[in-house]
């Protein structure tokens, strides 16, 4: 994990070398994590060519395992503002979302 004070990245902002340590902890930080495992899936209209997948998606889902062991799951709908973000321990993948590739098809009559 790496932290970077965003205020220090811009010239003219508070500088602890000039203004003392009081300005060092002000503002926001950019915290970057290394992703050690994960997956990304998109929902697109049937038959969408591979080169158009990221322009045609109606839903995007990512599940990322971070270097600190946390599992972050993101869900983004194309027609909304914002995203759903869930964080859990990284011991196993999220169970609530069915795996569309290996899920058994429903049996007729619900049996």
Number of C-alpha atoms within 10 A of each C-alpha: 10 9 10 12 15 14 19 19 9 10 8 8 11 19 16 13 9 8 10 10 12 10 16 15 13 13 11 11 14 11 11 11 13 12 16 11 11 14 10 11 13 16 16 17 10 6 7 14 10 7 8 10 15 13 10 15 17 16 15 17 18 15 20 22 24 19 14 13 14 15 22 20 20 15 17 18 16 15 8 9 7 10 13 10 13 12 14 14 14 16 10 9 16 17 7 6 7 10 10 9 6 7 8 9 7 8 7 6 5 5 5
